[in-house]
Amino acid sequence: MTVETIERIRQRNFLWLFDQFKEDFRKDWPNEPDRGMLRRFADRLGMDQIYVSQIKNGGKKEEGGNGRIIGPLLARRIEGALNLPEGWLDTNHQAPAEVEDEGLADVLNTVRGLYEHSPEATRAALIKVMGAIVTGKPIETIVEKEHAK
């Protein structure tokens, strides 16, 4: 089984919280664009938008992040701002079935990371490619259709 670092778990949980914030916000304002969501989330956290952006894009440099990790003090501050129990960010909230197989966990983490940090067009393309792989269709047909548009 793959063992994740506490920093990676906190980062994944932080990104999930940001996604949940956006979903909750859109329940009241469904037509609001993504632009401005980070500022709203930063306001909710009581933090500067630039700092929250660094946290969002953080992670260890060797894993593709900017080097900004969520340490224990920052984790407690975020949990406090969102009324979460202490230690919530430190807990792996993934379903156990997702991480039992080491290879599957690696694939899921890679795809999740790519999906979470990509614009909508890339997300849509990723879903199409993954669908082609699952159904056995040649990926080239998907790529050719996209270029024809």
Long-range contacts (C-beta under 8 A, 24 or more apart in sequence): 1-99, 1-100, 1-102, 1-105, 2-99, 2-102, 2-105, 2-106, 2-109, 4-92, 4-109, 5-60, 6-90, 7-59, 7-60, 7-69, 7-70, 7-71, 8-59, 8-60, 8-63, 9-89, 9-90, 9-91, 9-92, 10-69, 10-70, 10-75, 10-89, 10-90, 11-58, 11-59, 11-65, 11-69, 11-70, 12-94, 12-112, 13-88, 13-89, 13-91, 13-93, 14-55, 14-56, 14-70, 14-78, 14-89, 15-56, 15-116, 16-93, 17-78, 17-82, 18-56, 19-116, 44-81, 44-82, 45-77, 45-78, 45-81, 45-82, 46-81, 47-77, 47-81, 57-117, 64-113
